[in-house]
């Protein structure tokens, strides 16, 4: 489905990003596994992809750094001659109620989740325009749609990702570039593993499908959006949330 495509997945050393990298590689893409502080885990992802017969390499870069993001994308294009798929998955949380949230915690989440997405799109766009093709997939969240107490910074960043997605889709659509967002609900990852059983049960009760999602649920959506099967889909937010936002 993605044979011979060059895909860059940010924040791909663990969780959802890791599974997206594995799934895209399984479909034939050469995947650049971006990481910031988890070099060992990123290299484990690369090793697994190669062991499974796929193609991958790792690249360390803080996507919140505009120049560093540009250098990463320039090196990928120089080495491989193209950039077909960009998945903006890198993100962090620094939760807290508004009255107790520090300016630093607000800014840090915005820098990585929102500005990091802008940085990578900005630097990837020139090559995709030259190719007259490309798939940009941005990771938003159910929280970016509905909001959530204790996550003002995270919700703002993910709502901003939706705004970027729709705006860039309008700017680039005429050149064969699609831009979409995925809004995961509660997914079984390291981030949710720390929640108490009571909180997990409350979450499950609020989901019509009565379960948390798994990373494969998100990766399947990303692979579809990156493929030719989704060539007439752009500017959309695909909620993969078990029906939470019905």
Backbone as CSV, one residue per row, in Angstrom:
resi,resn,N_x,N_y,N_z,CA_x,CA_y,CA_z,C_x,C_y,C_z
1,UNK,0.820,-1.217,0.000,0.000,0.000,0.000,0.858,1.275,0.000
2,UNK,2.044,1.192,0.666,2.932,2.363,0.737,4.309,2.048,0.151
3,UNK,4.359,1.119,-0.769,5.635,0.663,-1.313,6.448,1.809,-1.909
4,UNK,7.725,1.855,-1.503,8.701,2.837,-1.990,8.419,4.271,-1.543
5,UNK,7.513,4.459,-0.594,7.258,5.791,-0.061,8.259,6.104,1.061
6,UNK,8.626,7.369,1.160,9.509,7.830,2.230,8.640,8.504,3.283
7,UNK,8.640,7.954,4.489,7.778,8.456,5.555,8.599,8.907,6.751
8,UNK,8.279,10.078,7.254,8.893,10.591,8.488,7.814,10.616,9.564
9,UNK,8.071,9.909,10.659,7.133,9.868,11.776,7.821,10.473,12.988
10,UNK,7.316,11.601,13.473,7.939,12.243,14.631,7.432,11.598,15.922
11,UNK,8.291,11.618,16.925,7.928,11.007,18.199,7.604,9.538,18.060
12,UNK,8.448,8.817,17.313,8.118,7.438,16.936,8.846,6.386,17.755
13,UNK,9.427,6.777,18.869,10.177,5.796,19.661,9.282,4.973,20.581
14,UNK,8.042,5.434,20.780,7.159,4.689,21.684,5.698,4.987,21.347
15,UNK,4.806,4.236,21.974,3.378,4.501,21.899,2.809,4.502,20.485
16,UNK,1.950,5.480,20.249,1.258,5.573,18.961,2.250,5.765,17.811
17,UNK,3.230,6.633,17.999,4.207,6.882,16.945,4.976,5.635,16.556
18,UNK,5.343,4.855,17.551,6.049,3.587,17.301,5.213,2.666,16.428
19,UNK,3.934,2.528,16.764,3.082,1.626,16.007,2.829,2.143,14.593
20,UNK,2.707,3.451,14.446,2.554,4.009,13.100,3.781,3.686,12.259
21,UNK,4.971,3.839,12.845,6.209,3.522,12.124,6.240,2.049,11.724
22,UNK,5.895,1.166,12.648,5.895,-0.270,12.356,4.889,-0.608,11.258
23,UNK,3.708,-0.024,11.352,2.642,-0.343,10.386,2.964,0.195,9.004
24,UNK,3.520,1.400,8.927,3.863,1.959,7.616,5.009,1.181,6.975
25,UNK,5.957,0.759,7.793,7.058,-0.044,7.259,6.542,-1.384,6.741
26,UNK,5.590,-1.959,7.455,5.004,-3.237,7.031,4.320,-3.106,5.682
27,UNK,3.810,-1.896,5.387,3.134,-1.657,4.107,4.106,-1.224,3.006
28,UNK,5.418,-1.242,3.317,6.417,-1.007,2.281,7.134,0.320,2.312
29,UNK,6.777,1.206,3.238,7.442,2.513,3.308,8.813,2.400,3.962
30,UNK,9.724,3.256,3.547,10.963,3.445,4.284,10.666,4.498,5.341
31,UNK,10.817,4.146,6.608,10.371,5.009,7.696,11.543,5.624,8.447
32,UNK,11.510,6.946,8.569,12.464,7.643,9.429,11.814,7.776,10.798
33,UNK,12.406,7.136,11.783,11.884,7.099,13.140,12.495,8.265,13.927
34,UNK,11.746,9.338,14.043,12.239,10.501,14.780,12.072,10.308,16.282
35,UNK,13.046,10.816,17.026,12.977,10.792,18.490,13.648,12.041,19.015
36,UNK,13.401,12.336,20.273,14.109,13.439,20.913,15.039,12.889,21.987
37,UNK,14.479,12.354,23.066,15.334,11.890,24.157,15.463,10.388,24.280
38,UNK,14.850,9.631,23.374,14.795,8.167,23.526,15.506,7.467,22.380
39,UNK,16.806,7.711,22.246,17.578,7.131,21.145,17.536,5.613,21.159
40,UNK,17.719,5.018,22.336,17.760,3.559,22.445,16.434,2.937,21.994
41,UNK,15.328,3.534,22.426,14.015,3.003,22.049,13.752,3.186,20.555
42,UNK,14.206,4.316,20.009,14.042,4.545,18.570,14.815,3.511,17.762
43,UNK,16.022,3.206,18.215,16.835,2.219,17.508,16.251,0.818,17.636
44,UNK,15.541,0.580,18.738,14.831,-0.698,18.886,13.708,-0.809,17.861
45,UNK,13.008,0.310,17.614,11.952,0.321,16.601,12.546,0.039,15.228
46,UNK,13.655,0.696,14.920,14.336,0.481,13.637,14.754,-0.977,13.492
47,UNK,15.336,-1.525,14.557,15.790,-2.917,14.521,14.636,-3.882,14.293
48,UNK,13.504,-3.610,14.915,12.338,-4.473,14.735,11.820,-4.414,13.299
49,UNK,11.778,-3.185,12.745,11.322,-3.029,11.359,12.223,-3.803,10.412
50,UNK,13.528,-3.670,10.596,14.489,-4.361,9.726,14.379,-5.868,9.899
51,UNK,14.210,-6.325,11.143,14.056,-7.759,11.406,12.817,-8.330,10.732
52,UNK,11.797,-7.479,10.582,10.553,-7.899,9.932,10.608,-7.746,8.410
53,UNK,11.786,-7.363,7.897,11.951,-7.254,6.453,11.690,-5.872,5.887
54,UNK,11.515,-4.880,6.771,11.230,-3.524,6.334,12.464,-2.646,6.269
55,UNK,12.235,-1.365,6.000,13.325,-0.392,5.878,13.078,0.768,6.831
56,UNK,14.103,1.126,7.601,13.942,2.213,8.564,15.295,2.737,9.011
57,UNK,15.268,3.954,9.516,16.437,4.557,10.143,15.943,5.551,11.176
58,UNK,16.792,5.866,12.136,16.390,6.790,13.198,17.035,8.155,12.996
59,UNK,16.395,9.175,13.576,16.936,10.532,13.487,16.522,11.287,14.745
60,UNK,17.499,11.763,15.488,17.238,12.518,16.707,17.063,13.994,16.431
61,UNK,15.962,14.557,16.893,15.684,15.971,16.649,14.525,16.420,17.526
62,UNK,14.668,17.576,18.150,13.570,18.195,18.885,12.768,19.020,17.885
63,UNK,11.564,18.572,17.559,10.783,19.238,16.516,10.371,20.655,16.907
64,UNK,10.448,20.981,18.188,10.126,22.340,18.630,11.193,23.342,18.200
65,UNK,12.350,22.840,17.819,13.459,23.670,17.354,13.318,23.840,15.839
66,UNK,12.969,25.041,15.394,12.679,25.295,13.976,13.847,24.909,13.077
67,UNK,15.053,25.332,13.434,16.226,25.051,12.601,16.549,23.563,12.588
68,UNK,16.452,22.918,13.738,16.758,21.488,13.815,15.765,20.668,13.004
69,UNK,14.494,21.053,13.047,13.479,20.358,12.254,13.783,20.510,10.766
70,UNK,14.219,21.698,10.382,14.571,21.944,8.989,15.753,21.111,8.534
71,UNK,16.750,21.007,9.405,17.939,20.205,9.074,17.572,18.731,8.916
72,UNK,16.706,18.233,9.802,16.279,16.836,9.714,15.604,16.556,8.377
73,UNK,14.655,17.385,8.018,13.905,17.158,6.783,14.803,17.339,5.557
74,UNK,15.715,18.302,5.613,16.643,18.504,4.498,17.539,17.288,4.310
75,UNK,17.977,16.684,5.404,18.838,15.499,5.311,18.077,14.297,4.764
76,UNK,16.827,14.156,5.181,16.006,13.057,4.663,15.850,13.194,3.152
77,UNK,15.548,14.406,2.697,15.341,14.641,1.260,16.644,14.452,0.484
78,UNK,17.746,14.938,1.044,19.056,14.800,0.378,19.426,13.327,0.225
79,UNK,19.167,12.544,1.253,19.556,11.134,1.244,18.642,10.276,0.391
80,UNK,17.328,10.566,0.434,16.360,9.674,-0.205,15.673,10.278,-1.424
81,UNK,15.881,11.574,-1.649,15.355,12.203,-2.856,13.890,12.572,-2.826
82,UNK,13.224,12.311,-1.693,11.792,12.606,-1.610,11.348,12.580,-0.151
83,UNK,10.170,13.133,0.084,9.472,12.967,1.357,7.997,12.861,1.000
84,UNK,7.473,11.656,1.097,6.107,11.401,0.646,5.074,11.517,1.760
85,UNK,5.473,11.154,2.976,4.538,11.104,4.102,5.176,11.766,5.316
86,UNK,4.454,12.676,5.921,4.888,13.298,7.177,3.814,13.063,8.222
87,UNK,4.193,12.404,9.303,3.270,12.180,10.417,3.766,12.977,11.617
88,UNK,3.016,14.013,11.970,3.374,14.858,13.110,2.730,14.284,14.374
89,UNK,3.498,13.417,15.023,2.996,12.700,16.190,3.642,13.147,17.501
90,UNK,4.815,13.756,17.430,5.539,14.125,18.658,4.679,15.003,19.552
91,UNK,4.622,14.657,20.828,3.803,15.443,21.746,4.089,15.089,23.195
92,UNK,3.741,16.010,24.075,3.922,15.796,25.509,2.674,16.281,26.245
93,UNK,2.570,15.903,27.500,1.532,16.445,28.380,2.195,16.991,29.637
94,UNK,1.654,18.056,30.152,2.031,18.611,31.455,0.739,19.102,32.096
95,UNK,-0.023,18.134,32.608,-1.380,18.417,33.059,-1.422,19.180,34.383
96,UNK,-2.494,19.908,34.544,-2.731,20.641,35.789,-3.896,21.594,35.611
97,UNK,-4.581,21.865,36.688,-5.683,22.823,36.620,-5.152,24.210,36.283
98,UNK,-5.964,24.990,35.598,-5.557,26.312,35.136,-4.959,27.164,36.249
99,UNK,-5.593,27.184,37.408,-5.128,28.045,38.501,-3.749,27.650,39.015
100,UNK,-3.366,26.404,38.765,-2.067,25.930,39.249,-1.050,25.741,38.123
101,UNK,-1.473,25.938,36.888,-0.580,25.697,35.750,0.419,26.830,35.585
102,UNK,1.685,26.484,35.470,2.725,27.498,35.288,2.794,27.920,33.824
103,UNK,3.304,29.096,33.606,3.506,29.571,32.234,4.450,28.635,31.490
104,UNK,5.463,28.144,32.191,6.430,27.241,31.576,5.761,25.961,31.071
105,UNK,4.867,25.402,31.882,4.183,24.171,31.478,3.237,24.411,30.303
106,UNK,2.628,25.578,30.267,1.778,25.910,29.120,2.631,26.050,27.858
107,UNK,3.695,26.830,27.957,4.530,27.106,26.788,5.183,25.845,26.231
108,UNK,5.649,24.961,27.122,6.369,23.764,26.678,5.473,22.860,25.846
109,UNK,4.234,22.687,26.283,3.289,21.839,25.546,2.953,22.459,24.193
110,UNK,2.745,23.762,24.161,2.462,24.450,22.900,3.659,24.350,21.961
111,UNK,4.850,24.512,22.478,6.067,24.480,21.656,6.226,23.150,20.924
112,UNK,6.031,22.059,21.636,6.250,20.744,21.031,5.040,20.293,20.222
113,UNK,3.866,20.348,20.828,2.676,19.793,20.177,2.196,20.624,18.988
114,UNK,2.223,21.930,19.139,1.675,22.808,18.106,2.762,23.404,17.211
115,UNK,3.749,24.060,17.822,4.797,24.665,16.995,5.638,23.596,16.306
116,UNK,5.831,22.456,16.964,6.560,21.360,16.329,5.867,20.883,15.071
117,UNK,4.549,20.838,15.113,3.766,20.464,13.926,3.956,21.495,12.825
118,UNK,3.862,22.770,13.177,4.105,23.841,12.200,5.501,23.728,11.604
119,UNK,6.503,23.551,12.464,7.891,23.503,12.003,8.091,22.437,10.932
120,UNK,7.605,21.240,11.208,7.818,20.136,10.268,7.047,20.336,8.974
121,UNK,5.812,20.823,9.074,5.040,21.095,7.849,5.726,22.177,7.022
122,UNK,6.163,23.228,7.681,6.820,24.337,6.997,8.017,23.856,6.172
123,UNK,8.833,23.004,6.786,10.048,22.551,6.104,9.775,21.459,5.073
124,UNK,8.707,20.685,5.253,8.399,19.604,4.308,7.672,20.105,3.077
125,UNK,7.001,21.225,3.196,6.104,21.696,2.141,6.808,21.956,0.817
126,UNK,7.977,22.562,0.851,8.670,22.898,-0.409,8.911,21.647,-1.260
127,UNK,9.378,20.571,-0.605,9.628,19.333,-1.352,8.335,18.731,-1.876
128,UNK,7.291,18.736,-1.060,6.016,18.168,-1.496,5.410,18.978,-2.643
129,UNK,5.592,20.286,-2.607,5.123,21.133,-3.715,5.894,20.798,-4.991
130,UNK,7.187,20.568,-4.849,8.029,20.202,-5.987,7.580,18.869,-6.575
131,UNK,7.234,17.935,-5.709,6.773,16.606,-6.131,5.353,16.636,-6.688
132,UNK,4.600,17.684,-6.282,3.163,17.773,-6.557,2.413,16.583,-5.962
133,UNK,2.891,16.175,-4.798,2.245,15.084,-4.074,2.760,15.057,-2.639
134,UNK,1.955,14.482,-1.755,2.380,14.348,-0.364,1.195,14.054,0.537
135,UNK,1.498,13.439,1.662,0.495,13.139,2.673,0.995,13.682,4.007
136,UNK,0.245,14.593,4.582,0.580,15.125,5.899,-0.512,14.671,6.863
137,UNK,-0.098,14.016,7.930,-1.036,13.504,8.930,-0.631,14.069,10.283
138,UNK,-1.527,14.836,10.883,-1.246,15.487,12.166,-2.022,14.805,13.281
139,UNK,-1.352,14.604,14.407,-2.012,13.952,15.520,-2.650,14.994,16.435
140,UNK,-3.977,15.019,16.442,-4.713,15.866,17.361,-5.156,15.007,18.542
141,UNK,-6.352,15.231,19.057,-6.843,14.461,20.205,-8.316,14.739,20.398
142,UNK,-9.014,13.800,20.995,-10.400,14.035,21.403,-10.491,15.254,22.313
143,UNK,-9.412,15.507,23.064,-9.363,16.656,23.974,-9.317,17.968,23.197
144,UNK,-8.733,17.947,22.003,-8.696,19.140,21.167,-10.049,19.497,20.597
145,UNK,-10.965,18.537,20.600,-12.324,18.764,20.105,-13.262,19.144,21.246
146,UNK,-13.181,18.407,22.344,-14.149,18.563,23.436,-13.620,19.321,24.641
147,UNK,-12.284,19.500,24.726,-11.705,20.098,25.923,-11.668,19.101,27.067
148,UNK,-10.895,19.431,28.109,-10.832,18.549,29.270,-10.265,19.312,30.460
149,UNK,-10.938,19.225,31.575,-10.451,19.880,32.791,-9.072,19.353,33.150
150,UNK,-8.180,20.253,33.497,-6.824,19.862,33.869,-5.875,19.744,32.696
151,UNK,-6.351,20.065,31.489,-5.498,19.960,30.299,-5.654,21.169,29.379
152,UNK,-5.686,22.344,29.962,-5.833,23.561,29.163,-4.743,23.671,28.106
153,UNK,-3.509,23.396,28.493,-2.387,23.515,27.555,-2.469,22.453,26.456
154,UNK,-2.730,21.229,26.850,-2.811,20.127,25.885,-3.993,20.319,24.926
155,UNK,-5.146,20.676,25.474,-6.336,20.895,24.652,-6.107,22.038,23.666
156,UNK,-5.480,23.103,24.128,-5.193,24.240,23.248,-4.258,23.827,22.115
157,UNK,-3.245,23.040,22.449,-2.288,22.615,21.426,-2.952,21.722,20.388
158,UNK,-3.801,20.821,20.839,-4.428,19.879,19.915,-5.558,20.525,19.115
159,UNK,-6.242,21.514,19.700,-7.210,22.295,18.929,-6.479,23.107,17.858
160,UNK,-5.315,23.621,18.217,-4.499,24.353,17.252,-4.052,23.485,16.099
161,UNK,-3.750,22.222,16.373,-3.363,21.286,15.322,-4.498,21.118,14.316
162,UNK,-5.724,21.109,14.804,-6.879,21.018,13.900,-6.951,22.256,13.015
163,UNK,-6.711,23.426,13.590,-6.709,24.661,12.810,-5.632,24.664,11.746
164,UNK,-4.444,24.200,12.100,-3.362,24.093,11.124,-3.756,23.132,10.003
165,UNK,-4.308,22.002,10.384,-4.684,20.976,9.406,-5.636,21.526,8.361
166,UNK,-6.693,22.178,8.797,-7.700,22.678,7.868,-7.144,23.803,6.993
167,UNK,-6.336,24.664,7.587,-5.779,25.791,6.830,-4.771,25.333,5.783
168,UNK,-3.859,24.457,6.180,-2.841,23.986,5.246,-3.468,23.129,4.147
169,UNK,-4.520,22.384,4.496,-5.217,21.595,3.477,-5.742,22.497,2.366
170,UNK,-6.259,23.656,2.745,-6.767,24.601,1.741,-5.640,25.207,0.915
171,UNK,-4.495,25.429,1.536,-3.376,26.036,0.828,-2.715,25.080,-0.161
172,UNK,-2.641,23.792,0.198,-1.838,22.849,-0.578,-2.646,21.893,-1.445
173,UNK,-3.955,21.893,-1.295,-4.773,20.919,-2.005,-4.624,20.943,-3.508
174,UNK,-4.455,22.106,-4.077,-4.380,22.211,-5.547,-3.104,21.601,-6.111
175,UNK,-2.153,21.292,-5.221,-0.883,20.697,-5.665,-0.795,19.211,-5.338
176,UNK,-1.929,18.592,-5.061,-1.944,17.149,-4.844,-1.485,16.705,-3.472
177,UNK,-1.477,17.626,-2.516,-1.038,17.312,-1.157,-2.249,17.279,-0.240
178,UNK,-2.435,16.178,0.457,-3.540,16.090,1.409,-3.030,16.307,2.821
179,UNK,-3.868,16.916,3.649,-3.513,17.214,5.039,-4.711,16.838,5.910
180,UNK,-4.518,15.881,6.781,-5.593,15.426,7.654,-5.095,15.261,9.080
181,UNK,-6.029,15.192,10.001,-5.696,14.985,11.404,-6.407,13.751,11.932
182,UNK,-5.772,13.092,12.869,-6.389,11.994,13.606,-6.566,12.460,15.039
183,UNK,-7.755,12.236,15.584,-8.047,12.620,16.967,-8.289,11.354,17.792
184,UNK,-7.245,10.818,18.398,-7.426,9.618,19.213,-8.235,9.922,20.475
185,UNK,-8.983,8.923,20.902,-9.621,8.992,22.209,-8.660,8.449,23.252
186,UNK,-9.170,7.711,24.214,-8.297,7.126,25.231,-7.695,5.835,24.696
187,UNK,-6.377,5.850,24.517,-5.654,4.737,23.919,-4.755,4.097,24.975
188,UNK,-4.672,2.798,24.945,-3.858,2.054,25.905,-2.375,2.220,25.561
189,UNK,-1.725,3.189,26.208,-0.304,3.468,26.003,0.362,3.708,27.356
190,UNK,1.650,4.047,27.327,2.371,4.356,28.569,1.725,5.534,29.296
191,UNK,1.174,6.475,28.521,0.591,7.676,29.126,-0.666,7.355,29.929
192,UNK,-1.426,6.365,29.468,-2.655,6.004,30.181,-2.435,4.875,31.184
193,UNK,-1.294,4.195,31.072,-1.009,3.075,31.972,-0.898,3.517,33.427
194,UNK,-0.565,4.796,33.650,-0.376,5.294,35.022,-1.701,5.648,35.702
195,UNK,-2.787,5.628,34.942,-4.088,5.965,35.522,-4.559,4.860,36.463
196,UNK,-5.296,5.261,37.482,-5.836,4.276,38.424,-6.932,3.456,37.751
197,UNK,-7.232,2.296,38.324,-8.279,1.438,37.770,-9.633,2.138,37.785
198,UNK,-9.883,2.930,38.838,-11.154,3.655,38.923,-11.308,4.633,37.768
199,UNK,-10.219,5.344,37.460,-10.257,6.307,36.351,-10.418,5.574,35.024
200,UNK,-9.693,4.476,34.861,-9.814,3.699,33.619,-11.239,3.188,33.424
201,UNK,-11.839,2.704,34.510,-13.210,2.188,34.418,-14.202,3.294,34.079
202,UNK,-13.957,4.488,34.639,-14.824,5.630,34.330,-14.705,6.015,32.863
203,UNK,-13.489,5.951,32.345,-13.261,6.251,30.930,-14.005,5.256,30.053
204,UNK,-13.846,3.974,30.361,-14.486,2.925,29.576,-16.005,3.082,29.597
205,UNK,-16.548,3.473,30.738,-17.998,3.680,30.840,-18.484,4.803,29.936
206,UNK,-17.604,5.770,29.654,-17.998,6.913,28.824,-17.866,6.641,27.330
207,UNK,-17.294,5.491,26.988,-17.058,5.143,25.573,-18.125,4.162,25.095
208,UNK,-18.862,4.512,24.052,-19.904,3.606,23.551,-19.406,2.200,23.239
209,UNK,-18.182,2.059,22.751,-17.657,0.726,22.447,-17.162,-0.016,23.690
210,UNK,-17.184,0.667,24.835,-16.877,0.054,26.138,-15.481,-0.572,26.223
211,UNK,-14.522,0.109,25.614,-13.124,-0.298,25.769,-12.226,0.864,25.413
212,UNK,-11.008,0.800,25.900,-10.004,1.756,25.452,-9.507,1.313,24.083
213,UNK,-9.004,2.255,23.316,-8.439,1.909,22.026,-7.039,1.344,22.181
214,UNK,-6.526,0.784,21.110,-5.139,0.307,21.102,-4.374,1.068,20.026
215,UNK,-3.052,1.015,20.106,-2.228,1.800,19.179,-2.455,1.387,17.731
216,UNK,-2.809,0.122,17.518,-3.086,-0.336,16.161,-4.292,0.377,15.553
217,UNK,-5.267,0.736,16.388,-6.438,1.459,15.888,-6.028,2.787,15.242
218,UNK,-5.085,3.464,15.879,-4.616,4.750,15.349,-3.720,4.540,14.136
219,UNK,-2.843,3.560,14.220,-1.919,3.291,13.119,-2.668,2.898,11.852
220,UNK,-3.742,2.126,11.995,-4.533,1.723,10.826,-5.110,2.942,10.114
221,UNK,-5.578,3.917,10.899,-6.118,5.142,10.311,-5.019,5.932,9.601
222,UNK,-3.838,5.978,10.218,-2.724,6.721,9.626,-2.277,6.088,8.311
223,UNK,-2.185,4.774,8.285,-1.794,4.080,7.056,-2.811,4.357,5.943
224,UNK,-4.086,4.313,6.283,-5.122,4.594,5.292,-4.986,6.007,4.741
225,UNK,-4.832,6.990,5.626,-4.725,8.382,5.183,-3.474,8.623,4.348
226,UNK,-2.441,7.821,4.575,-1.189,7.967,3.817,-1.250,7.289,2.455
227,UNK,-2.254,6.468,2.257,-2.328,5.658,1.038,-3.111,6.347,-0.075
228,UNK,-3.024,5.758,-1.270,-3.779,6.272,-2.415,-5.286,6.111,-2.215
229,UNK,-5.687,5.214,-1.327,-7.112,5.003,-1.063,-7.761,6.241,-0.436
230,UNK,-6.940,7.115,0.128,-7.459,8.329,0.774,-7.133,9.582,-0.034
231,UNK,-6.938,9.417,-1.337,-6.467,10.532,-2.166,-7.466,11.678,-2.300
232,UNK,-8.746,11.432,-1.978,-9.757,12.496,-2.083,-10.252,12.935,-0.706
233,UNK,-9.440,12.684,0.298,-9.767,13.097,1.668,-8.730,14.114,2.123
234,UNK,-9.160,15.317,2.437,-8.231,16.315,2.957,-8.968,17.302,3.848
235,UNK,-8.233,17.874,4.802,-8.805,18.845,5.726,-9.729,18.240,6.769
236,UNK,-9.644,16.927,6.950,-10.570,16.244,7.839,-9.927,15.881,9.182
237,UNK,-10.771,15.762,10.184,-10.339,15.273,11.496,-11.039,13.932,11.709
238,UNK,-10.255,12.868,11.691,-10.792,11.528,11.854,-10.718,11.158,13.335
239,UNK,-11.867,11.078,13.981,-11.899,10.710,15.396,-11.835,9.198,15.529
240,UNK,-10.830,8.734,16.223,-10.678,7.297,16.503,-10.794,7.172,18.007
241,UNK,-12.036,7.182,18.478,-12.286,7.356,19.917,-13.368,6.448,20.483
242,UNK,-13.754,5.426,19.703,-14.773,4.515,20.205,-16.140,5.137,20.355
243,UNK,-16.309,6.323,19.779,-17.606,6.994,19.835,-17.765,7.998,20.964
244,UNK,-16.655,8.384,21.593,-16.728,9.298,22.741,-17.423,10.610,22.420
245,UNK,-17.205,11.119,21.204,-17.722,12.438,20.854,-19.050,12.418,20.101
246,UNK,-19.727,11.310,20.154,-21.051,11.248,19.517,-21.985,12.205,20.225
